[in-house]
Amino acid sequence: MRPSPRWFSQSLNRLAMRPKSTSFIGLGRMGHEMAYNLFSKQLAHSSDSHFVVCDAIPEASRRFYQNFLKQFPEAQISIAATPEEATLASQTVVTMLPSSPQVRSVYNEGIVPTLRNLPEELARNTLCIDSTTLDVEVARTVAQNVIQSGAQMVDAPVSGGVTGAKAGTLAFLVGGTESAFKYAHPFLSFMGQKIIHCGPSGAGLGAKICNNLILGVQQIVVGEAMLLGNKLGLDPAVLASVVGSSTGNCWSVSTNNPVPNSLPGKSPPCERDYEGGFATGLMLKDMGLATNLSSLAGTPLPLGEAAEHIYSQVIQEQPALERKDFSSVYQYLKDMSQQGKKVRVRYEIV
């Protein structure tokens, strides 16, 4: 989709504003919170900043626009109908998309062609930051296309979930050149607290996929342990406290515990019927990215493959959990137990 005639009629003014403008494409659970922190903190830092939002679902853009203006009536914010419009409008473009297909489409069909049509100086001063968790090779190819257009780009997937996005405490795992990393750092610091340069393009994604491989496996075994503890008559808060102060402690125990009332004073997704967290469907996607990478690298992934199988079973047998926080795997295990069923994973050594 090309920019609208109305947008082109205003293009000279918009191009003049580009250095002070930031576009955010992708306003899902994570993107909405990240964009809010980025824009509000930029506004506090520079009152003449301009912001542009864009989403495949127009209502998501309108909702963000209205909410942001309600909080900051003085803000200069507008809605772009397409990634092309968002790229024309801003020198800095941040994307937070579902996965590889959307990144290919937004960049290769929207952002990159627009950059190639910009004057060389404007393209050279453009920075693209992609925080999507996607296939490493797709990310490297997209980054190469952006760089060949004259702009700079980093892959900057995040760790910390929706809670971290809302609190502005995300960790960014960044891949790209040293100069692109330095260029991106101030923008990332508005959205997170820990910003780590992991290496060249794709390195941030490699680190993120390894992290989520661990997380995905952990969340299942925490669910297993909490369910076992329940069967043994242990109070979930007591068990969580014991494990949380012992060698079994991890984020899935102390922050994302899957059992209601296990973390007094905290509000993990299980306290909201598993709403508002990292979706089970997204965790399944990430486990698939890890198993695909392991096949290419020739490294064994027995627990990762088992975890991928279990998350797949959760979604197949209880579709309503696909959009729930992935700690809802506990609910699946609990239901299987109550029905007298066992969750079986097939192992194969080849």
N, C-alpha and C positions, 0 to 999 in steps of 0.2 A: 504494500500500500504506500503510495507516494504522499508527500505533504500536501495539504489542501491548498487551493488557490488563495484563500484568505491568509493562510500562514505565509505563503510566498509574498503576498502583497506587503507584509510587514517584515520581510526577511532582513532588510537593511538595518532596521532598528534592532532586531533580535541579534543579528551578528555583532552589532556594536556592543550589546549587553553581554555577550558570551563570556568574557573574562570574569564577570561577577556572578555568573549563573551556574547552578548545579542542577542536573536532571537525575531523577531516580526512577528507574524502570523496574516494576515488579513490586506490587504492594500487598503481598500475602501476609501471613502471620508474622514472619520475620521481617520482611521488607517494610511493612507499615511502621513497625517500632524503630527500625534502623533509620528510616527516612525522617521520622519525627525527631529523633535525637540529632541527626546530622543537620537538619534545617534549623531547629531551635537553637542549637549551640552556634551554628554559623551566624544566625541572626544576632545573637548576643555579642558575637565577636565583630561583626560588621553589619551595621543596620541597613546598608544599601545592597545587601545580597539579594539575588533573585533565585527563585526555586521553580522547578518544573516537575510535575509528576506524570507518570504514564503507566497504564496497565492494560492488559488484554481485555479485562472486564471494566468497561467505562464507569460502572457504579463504584468500583473500588477507588478510582481516581477522584470521583466527585465526593465520596465520603471523606477521603483524606483531606481534600481541598477545603471542604466545609469545616471539618474539625480543627484543622490547623489555623484557619482564619478566625475561628471562634476563640482560640487560645491566643493568637497573635494577630489582632486586627490590622496592625500596621505592616504585616508581611507582604512582600511582593511575590505572589505565587500564581502559577497558571497551570493549565492542563494541556498536555500534548496528546493528540489522538494516536500518534504512531511513534515508533522509535526514531524515524527520520526527523520528525519535528523536534523531538527531545534532543537529538544530536545537533541540529541546527541551532537550537536555543542556548546550548550550554557548552562551556569549555571542559567541564567535568561531568562525566556520565557514569553513574553507578547502576549496576544491574544485580537483581536478586531474583532469579528465575527458578522454575521447578527442576529442570534437568537439562541434559544434553540437547534434545531436539529444540527446545525453546531457545537455548543459547545460540545454536546454529542459525535459527531463523532470525532472531533479533539482530545478531551481529552481521551475518553474511548477507542477509537480504535487506537490512535496514541501516545499521550503524556504519558498516564499512563502505557501502556505496556512497553514503552521504559524506563521509570523510574524504573520499576520493574526489568528490565534486567541490570541496571547499578550497579556497585559496590556500596555497602551501603553508603560509605562516599560521593560519588559523588551525589547520590540521596538525601542524607540528606542536602547537600549544595545548592540544586536546589530550586529556587523560581519561582512559576507561578503566573502571574498577569492576570486576565481576566477582560477586560473592556466592555464586551458585556452586553447589557441590555436584560435579559432573565428571564425565570420563576425562582422564588426563590427556589423552591424545586429541580429543575434540578441543579441549582448552588450549592446547599448544598450537593447533591449527588456527583457531580463531585469533589467538594472540599474534601469530605470524601475519595474518591478514590485516589486523589492525595496525601493526608496526609497519608493514609495507605501504600502508596508506599514509604514513608519515606521523601518526599519533603514537602515544605511549599507552601501555596496558599492563596491569597486574591481575593475576588471579588471587583472590583474597577470601577464601572460604572461612567460615566462622565456627567457633566452638562456644557454647554457652546457652544455646536454645532460646526459646521465646522469652524466658525470664531474663536472661542476660541481655537480649536485644532491648527489652523494655527498660532495664536498669542502666544500659550503656556500659556494661561490664564485659562485653564480648572479647574473646581472643581472636585475632586475625592471623591466619597462617598464610603468608604472602609469597607468591612466586613471581619473578620478573627480574629485570635488570636492577642494579643498585640505584641508578638515577630514577627509574620509575618508582621504586620503593620509597625513596626520599620524597618524591613528588606526591605520592599517595598518602604518606604517613600522617600529615595534618588532618586530612579528611577522615581517615580511619580512626584517629584518636578522638574524634567527636562521637564515635559510635562504640568504641571499645576501650579497654584498659591495657591489654597486652597485645602488642603488634610485633610479630616475629617474621623476619625475612628468612625463608626456608631455602632459597636458591633460585634458579632460573624458572622460566615459565613452566607451569605444571607442578612445581615443587610444593607449593602451598596445598594444592589438591591432593598430592600424594600423602602429605602429612595428615591432612584432614581425613582421608579415607582410612589410613592406619588407625587414627584416633577413634573413628566411629566403628571400626571393626571391633576394637576392644570394648567400646561402650555397648554395642549391640549384644555381644556375648555376655557381658556383665549383667545387663538388665534382666536377661533370662534367668541366670543363675541366682540373682537376688530374689526374683519372683519365686523360684523353686525353694529357696531357703526360707523365705517368709511364709510360704504355704506349709512347708514341713513344720516350721515352728508353731504355726497355728494348730496343726493336727496334734502336736505334742502338748498343747495347752499353754503355750507361752503367750504372754501379753505382747502384741506387736510393738508397742513403744519400748518395752523392756528389751526385746530382741534387737530392735534397731539401735538402741543405746549400747548394748553389748557389742554388737558387730561394729558399730560406729567408732568404738574406742579400742578395737582389736585389729588383728591383721587382715580381716575380711573387709575392712572399710573401703568404700569407694563412693563416687558421686551418686550412683544408683541406690546406695543405702542411705546416705546422709542428706541428700537433696531431692532426689527423684524417687524416693521410696514408694513402691506401688500399693501399699496397704494404708487405707484411711486410718487416721488417729495414731500413726506410728511415729510422727514427727511433731510433737506438740509445739505450737508457736510458729510452725511453718505451714505453707500452703502449696504442696506439690499437686500436680494435675489429678491425682487419685481423689483428692478432696472435692474436685469439681466434676466428678464422673469422667475423669481422664480427658477433660477438655483443656485447650489452651497450651498444649505442649508440642513436642516434636512428633509428628504423625507416624503411626506404624507403617503406613505406605512409604513414607520417606526413608525410614530406617531399612525397610526391605530393599529400596533402591540403592542405598549406600552399601548394604551387604553384598548386593549384586555387583556394584563397582569394585568392591574388594576382591570378590572371587574371580571376576574377570581379570583384574590386574595380577592376581596370583597365578593364573593360568599363563599369562604372557611372561611373567617373571620366572615361572617354574618353581614356585615356592609352595609348600604344603599349607593347607588351610582347613584342617579337619573341623575345628570348632566353628570357624566362620561359615563353612558350608552347612554345618548342622544348624547354626543360628538362622541362616538364610532360609533353610527349609522350614524351620519352626515359624518364623514370621510369615512365610508364605501360607502355611497352614492356618494361622490365625486369621488372615484375611479371607482365605477361601471358605473357611467354616463359620466365621463370624464377621461378615462384610462390614458391619457397623463399626468395627474396631479399626478399620483402615485409616480413618481420619482422627481417631482418638490418639492420645499420647502413647508412645510405644511401650510405656510401663504397663499398659493394659494387657500385655502378654500374661501378666499375673492373673487377670480375670479369666483369660482363656484357660490357663492351667487349672485354676480353681474350678471352673465349669467342667473341665474334663474329669477332674477328681470326683466331683459330685455325681457325675454320670457313670462313674466306675470305669472310665476309659483311660488308656495310657497313650502318651504322646511318644510315638516311635520315630526314630531317625535312622535311616539306613546308612551304614558305613561301608565303604568300598576302598580297598587298597589296590592301586594299579601301578 
